[in-house]
Amino acid sequence: MIQIRNEIRPIRNEDTETLVAIWLEASQFAHSFLGQERLQLQSEQVRDIYLKQAENWVILENGQPAGFIGLMDQFIGGLFIDTKIHGKGLGRQLLDHALELKKTLSLEVYALNTQAHSFYLRNGFTETARDPQDGEGLPFEVIHMSRDL
């Protein structure tokens, strides 16, 4: 079976609102344990800070932004795909693209986000460490992972 690759391109200003909406919906699904108020605040930070600071790559589905990966050097700050089209290989394509660019990648994932943890394991990442709380000091275990090309 031939895998059709979706177009991946750098973020554009006009992508911002769509990507923030994708981030928020995916986070409500995967990080519901953080609570709606915190996720809403974080979505503003994604819009106003993180999308501007990271090296962001957008994947298109039918010509429209369907997800993105945010890189800070070799660290994946986030990988989010429109929840309506999970399972179509878009996340894997973004990971492959980032690996081609960086050769080595690392990330942190919440232990409670078992789907993401499993996704990274299936895609060749290995656990390197665990922290009992996240970067904001909240009591949510974080798993550190990495992968080389």
C-alpha positions as CSV (number, residue, x, y, z in Angstrom):
1,M,0.0,0.0,0.0
2,I,1.4,3.4,-1.0
3,Q,1.3,6.0,1.8
4,I,0.4,9.5,0.5
5,R,2.3,12.2,2.3
6,N,0.4,15.3,3.2
7,E,2.0,18.7,2.6
8,I,4.0,20.0,5.5
9,R,5.0,23.7,5.5
10,P,6.1,26.4,7.9
11,I,3.4,28.2,9.9
12,R,1.8,31.3,8.4
13,N,0.2,34.1,10.3
14,E,-3.2,33.2,8.9
15,D,-2.9,29.7,10.5
16,T,-2.8,31.0,14.0
17,E,-6.5,30.8,15.0
18,T,-7.0,27.4,13.3
19,L,-4.0,26.0,15.1
20,V,-5.0,27.4,18.5
21,A,-8.5,25.8,18.0
22,I,-6.8,22.5,17.1
23,W,-4.6,22.8,20.2
24,L,-7.5,23.5,22.5
25,E,-9.7,20.7,21.2
26,A,-6.9,18.2,21.3
27,S,-5.9,19.4,24.8
28,Q,-9.4,19.1,26.1
29,F,-9.4,15.5,24.9
30,A,-5.9,14.5,26.0
31,H,-5.3,16.8,29.0
32,S,-8.8,17.1,30.5
33,F,-7.3,16.5,34.0
34,L,-5.8,20.0,33.8
35,G,-9.3,21.6,33.9
36,Q,-11.0,23.9,31.5
37,E,-9.9,27.1,33.1
38,R,-6.2,26.2,32.9
39,L,-6.5,25.0,29.3
40,Q,-8.2,28.2,28.3
41,L,-5.4,30.2,29.8
42,Q,-2.8,28.0,28.1
43,S,-4.6,28.4,24.7
44,E,-3.9,32.2,25.0
45,Q,-0.3,31.4,25.8
46,V,-0.1,29.2,22.7
47,R,-1.5,32.0,20.6
48,D,0.5,34.9,22.1
49,I,3.8,33.2,23.0
50,Y,4.5,29.6,21.9
51,L,3.4,29.8,18.2
52,K,5.7,32.8,17.9
53,Q,8.7,31.4,19.7
54,A,8.8,27.8,18.3
55,E,9.7,26.5,14.9
56,N,6.3,25.4,13.8
57,W,5.5,23.0,11.0
58,V,1.9,22.7,9.8
59,I,0.4,19.6,8.1
60,L,-2.4,20.1,5.6
61,E,-5.4,17.9,4.9
62,N,-7.4,18.8,1.8
63,G,-5.4,22.1,1.7
64,Q,-6.3,23.1,5.2
65,P,-4.2,23.1,8.4
66,A,-4.9,19.8,10.2
67,G,-2.2,19.9,12.9
68,F,1.2,21.1,13.8
69,I,4.5,20.3,15.5
70,G,6.3,22.9,17.5
71,L,10.1,22.5,17.8
72,M,12.5,24.3,20.1
73,D,15.9,23.1,18.7
74,Q,15.5,19.3,19.1
75,F,12.7,19.5,21.7
76,I,9.1,18.9,20.6
77,G,7.1,21.5,22.5
78,G,3.9,20.1,21.1
79,L,2.4,17.9,18.5
80,F,-1.3,18.3,17.9
81,I,-3.7,16.9,15.2
82,D,-7.3,17.8,14.6
83,T,-9.2,15.3,16.8
84,K,-11.7,14.6,14.0
85,I,-8.9,13.0,11.8
86,H,-6.8,11.2,14.4
87,G,-5.4,7.9,13.2
88,K,-4.7,8.9,9.6
89,G,-0.9,9.1,10.0
90,L,-0.6,12.9,10.2
91,G,1.2,12.8,13.5
92,R,3.7,10.2,12.2
93,Q,4.3,12.4,9.1
94,L,5.1,15.4,11.3
95,L,7.4,13.3,13.5
96,D,9.2,12.0,10.4
97,H,9.6,15.5,9.1
98,A,11.0,16.8,12.4
99,L,13.5,13.8,12.6
100,E,14.7,14.5,9.1
101,L,15.4,18.1,10.1
102,K,16.8,17.6,13.6
103,K,18.2,14.0,13.6
104,T,17.4,13.7,17.3
105,L,14.2,14.6,19.2
106,S,13.2,14.8,22.8
107,L,9.9,15.5,24.4
108,E,7.8,15.4,27.6
109,V,4.4,13.8,27.8
110,Y,2.0,13.6,30.7
111,A,1.8,10.0,32.1
112,L,-2.0,10.4,32.2
113,N,-2.0,11.0,28.4
114,T,-1.7,7.3,27.7
115,Q,-2.6,7.6,24.0
116,A,0.2,10.1,23.4
117,H,2.6,8.0,25.4
118,S,1.7,4.9,23.4
119,F,1.9,6.9,20.1
120,Y,5.5,8.0,20.9
121,L,6.5,4.4,21.9
122,R,5.1,3.0,18.7
123,N,7.1,5.6,16.8
124,G,10.4,4.6,18.3
125,F,10.8,6.9,21.3
126,T,12.2,5.6,24.5
127,E,11.7,6.8,28.1
128,T,14.6,8.6,29.5
129,A,13.2,9.8,32.9
130,R,10.1,10.6,34.8
131,D,9.2,13.6,37.0
132,P,6.4,13.4,39.7
133,Q,5.2,16.9,38.7
134,D,5.0,19.0,35.5
135,G,6.9,22.1,34.7
136,E,4.4,24.3,36.5
137,G,4.8,22.3,39.7
138,L,1.4,20.6,39.4
139,P,1.2,17.0,40.7
140,F,0.9,15.3,37.2
141,E,3.7,12.9,36.4
142,V,5.7,13.8,33.2
143,I,7.6,11.2,31.1
144,H,10.7,12.3,29.2
145,M,11.3,10.6,25.9
146,S,13.8,10.7,23.1
147,R,14.6,9.3,19.7
148,D,17.4,9.4,17.2
149,L,17.0,9.1,13.4
